[in-house]
Amino acid sequence: MGKLSTHVLDTMHGVPAQGVHIDLYLVQDGQRQLLGHATTNHDGRCDQPLLHGPAFVSGVYELVFHAGDYFAGRGVQVPEPRFVDEVALRFGVADAAQSYHVPLLVTPWTWSTYRGS
């Protein structure tokens, strides 16, 4: 059985991003359905998969990372409105029997992602 997981790396400070709040949505017919929330631990990861087992199905998902709040909590001074605030990653899961790892590399000015293993 597949699963969905993530982690967040603070590439400004060169550390795992601890305490980033994440919202997970399922997107159907253009509408988002909130499936849950998570917060990253000391290693920038969630303590358990975001989805696994029968709850993890093929479809379109969106992860929303509250990166701006994380950097503000670290005391990073950036102009308002924040250039990078909430990072929304919308992606498709074609085969829910596989594992999907969706990491976020982020600074207050840029972000990137990839499908990890």
C-alpha positions in Angstrom: 0.0 0.0 0.0 1.1 3.5 -0.8 1.4 6.5 1.4 1.8 10.3 1.2 4.6 12.0 3.1 6.5 15.3 3.2 9.3 17.1 4.8 10.4 20.8 4.8 13.9 22.1 4.5 14.8 25.7 5.5 17.5 26.4 2.9 18.0 29.9 4.2 19.4 28.6 7.5 20.5 25.2 6.2 18.3 23.2 8.7 15.2 21.1 8.8 12.1 23.4 9.3 10.6 22.5 12.6 7.1 23.7 13.4 5.8 24.3 9.9 2.0 23.9 9.8 0.6 22.0 6.8 -2.9 21.6 5.5 -3.8 18.7 3.2 -6.7 18.9 0.7 -8.2 16.6 -1.8 -9.3 18.5 -5.0 -12.3 17.3 -6.8 -14.2 19.2 -9.5 -12.2 22.3 -8.7 -13.3 22.2 -5.0 -10.9 21.6 -2.1 -11.9 19.2 0.7 -9.7 19.5 3.8 -8.4 16.1 4.9 -6.2 17.2 7.8 -3.4 19.2 9.3 0.1 18.3 10.3 3.1 20.1 11.9 6.7 19.3 11.1 8.9 17.9 13.9 12.6 18.6 14.8 13.7 16.8 11.6 11.3 18.8 9.3 9.1 15.7 8.8 5.7 14.7 10.0 5.6 12.0 12.7 3.4 9.8 10.5 2.3 9.7 6.8 -0.2 12.4 5.8 -2.3 9.6 4.2 -1.9 5.9 4.0 -4.0 2.8 3.6 -7.5 3.0 2.2 -7.6 6.8 2.8 -4.9 7.3 0.2 -6.6 7.2 -3.3 -5.7 8.3 -6.8 -6.6 11.9 -7.4 -5.5 15.5 -7.1 -4.1 16.7 -3.8 -2.9 20.0 -2.5 -0.5 20.6 0.4 -0.4 24.1 1.8 2.7 24.9 3.8 2.6 28.0 6.1 6.1 29.0 5.4 5.7 32.7 6.1 4.6 32.0 9.6 7.5 29.7 10.1 10.0 32.4 9.1 8.3 35.0 11.1 8.6 32.7 14.1 12.3 32.5 13.5 12.5 36.3 13.6 13.3 36.7 9.9 12.4 40.3 8.9 10.7 40.5 5.5 8.5 43.2 4.0 4.8 42.9 4.2 3.1 41.4 2.3 5.4 38.4 2.4 6.9 37.3 -0.9 6.6 33.7 0.1 3.8 33.1 2.6 1.6 30.1 2.1 3.1 27.6 -0.4 0.4 25.6 -2.2 1.6 22.5 -4.0 -1.1 20.9 -6.2 -0.1 17.5 -7.5 -1.6 14.3 -8.9 -1.5 10.8 -7.6 -1.9 8.4 -10.5 -1.2 5.1 -8.5 -2.1 5.1 -4.8 -0.3 1.8 -4.4 3.0 3.7 -4.7 4.5 6.0 -2.1 4.5 9.7 -2.9 7.0 11.9 -1.0 6.5 15.6 -1.6 9.3 17.7 0.0 9.5 21.5 0.2 12.8 23.4 0.1 12.0 27.0 1.1 13.4 30.4 1.9 11.4 33.7 2.4 12.0 34.4 -1.3 11.9 31.1 -3.2 10.7 27.5 -2.9 11.0 24.3 -4.9 9.7 20.7 -4.7 10.2 17.4 -6.4 8.8 13.9 -6.1 11.0 12.2 -3.6 11.3 8.6 -2.6 
